[in-house]
Amino acid sequence: MIKKAVYKKGEVIKFGPYEWQTLERKEGSALIITTAIIEAGPFHTTKKAVAWEDCELRKFLNGKFMEKFSAAEKARIIEVTNQNSGNPWYKTRAIVTKQSGDGTDEVKTGKPITGNPTKDKIFVLSIDEVCSLFGDSTARLKNKGFTQDGPRLKPDDPKNLSLSFFTMINDDNDKNRIADNLTKKKSIGWWLRTSGEEAIRTALVTAKGGIWVGGTPFWNTLGIRPAMWVKL
């Protein structure tokens, strides 16, 4: 369980070809995340329901991306068991079965994706983790149904589908979650591993540091900001 603490930017270390920010330390190890968005890509490309367990981004990070590190560096990367609970704002959610493009999408009510625990060496953060590790924003995890502009919605109501996609956590910690972008693309956010408001969406941190709980379609191109536990 992640301990809540007042945010203080951790030590920046060089590991492999990147610089990493230390988020947490314990028992001779540290949780680190790249200080910058290191590249851009989709969470998954096949347009059907998927959770972190089976997504292409997970396969990339623990496969091709892993090859960027030397044998000695790989030996320092710790395999951990990640808990992949469902989206904390939605007990049920509307699922788009057909996108019209004009706001009259065909929808049905469905259960949220709750992923199984996964064993990962490299991963992206969850909503719960990003709310705990960059300053304490965990109280906002209970503020279900608030949009960026403030009005309360009923997340389970398909009538509110087009609005609930914009559910956002914005607070004083936004600035802590902003990352430089090595891809040189402007206004790019970075992926989290928690499913969004519906089965084809994944949550993210926006370019301005807000947490977009409702998420965006996972085949979109967003920033990748890997995290891992390493031996010190």
Buried (B, 14 or more C-beta within 10 A) or exposed (E): EEEEEEBEEBEEBEBBEBBBBBBBEEEEBBBBBBBBBBBBBBBBEEEEBBBBBBBBBBEBBBEEBBEBBEEEBEEBBBEBEBEBBBBBBBEEBBBBEEEEEEEEBEBEEBEBBEBEEBEBBBBBBBBBBBBBBBBBBBEBBEEBBBBBEEEEBEBBBBEBBEBBBBBBBBBEBBEBBBBEBBBEBEEBBBBBBBBBBBBBBBBBBBBEBBBBBBBBBBBBEBBBBBBBBBEE
